[in-house]
Amino acid sequence: MEEALEGGEDSLPGDVAAAVRAKFAAGRPIEAAGLLYRASLVRLVETHRVPIDVADTESACLRRAQRQLAAPLADAFRSVTHLWQSGAYAALAVEHEQLEAAIGAYLHLEGSA
């Protein structure tokens, strides 16, 4: 978790959605999902002031988001988290449609959607 939060906003590409799509198009779907998850964590902390601890697991971050955010924002974070967990831990293929849905969820967290 520490790596995900290290550097905050400055560690993210200027256009997260475009960078995620580029990684996916380059055949690196897990990296794409990881970037999207990391960007979502930064949004939780810096935009929505959700107190995330560097020792928190993905599930703990999700619980914190669900306790502090309105349902639509918590649902957006859950969507991104599930994409990340499915690809990284369950070794399930990250499909284009799932990725686009998670990007939409991220944009909602960011306030762009």
N, C-alpha and C positions, 0 to 999 in steps of 0.2 A: 504494500500500500504506500510505503514511503516513496518509492520510485514514481508511483502514479501521481502523487501530490507535489513532488519536488519540482520547483520552478514555477508552479502555478500557471497562470495565464501566459506568461512569457515562454513557457516550454511548448506551447501548442502552435501549430501552424496557423497562419492568418485566416485561412478558410478550412476549417476542420472537415466539413462535409466533402469538399473537393479532394482533400488529402486522403480521406477514407476511401472515396471512390477510386482514386488513383491506385492505392494499395490493392484494392480488390481487383481492379482491371489488370494489374501486374501479376495476378495469381498469388497474392499474399492475403487471403481472407482472414486469417487469425490475427495478423498484424493490423488489418483494417478494423476488426472488432475490438482489438486491444486499444487502439488509438481512440476509438469512439468511446469506449468505457472510461479511459483516462480523462478525456475531455469532459465527460459527464460528471466525473468526480470533482474536477476543478470547478465546474458550474455549480455543483451542490455547495461546495465550500465558499467560493468567492462571490457568487451571485445570490444564492439562497441562504447562505450562512448556516448550513447544516454542519454541526460539529462532528467531523470525521477524524478519528484517531488513526495514526499510522499503523497501529496494530489491528485495526478492524478488518474483518473478512468481507467479501462481497455481500454475504448475507447480513452481516452487521450493518454495513452501509445502507443496504436496502431497508432494514428495519428502522434505522435512524431517519431515512428519507420519508418513510411511510408515517412516522410519528410527527414529523415537523412540516411536511409539505401538504398542500391541497391535493386531493385525489388525482386530478389530471397530471400534475407534475410528478407525483410519486409513481403513477402508472408509466409515465415516460421513462423514468429512471429504471423501473423494473424491466421494461422492454429492452433497453440497452444492456442491462445486467444479464438477462437471460440469453441474449445473443452471445455475449462474451463467454459466459459459462458453458453454453452448448458447444461452442467451437473450441475453446481452450481446454476444457476438462472432460467433456463427454465425447470429444473428437467427432462431433456431428458436422456435416458439411454446412458451411454458411452459404445460404442461397441468396441470390441477388435481391429477391423480393423481401426477404427478411432484413437484409442489410438496409435497403431503402426505407423500410418501416422504422428501423432503429435510428436511421439518420433523421427521419421526421420527428421521432421522439426526442432526439438530442436537440434539434432546432427548437422544439417546444421548451425544453429546459433552458436553452440559451435565450429564448425570448424572440427568436426570429420567425417562428411559425405562427 
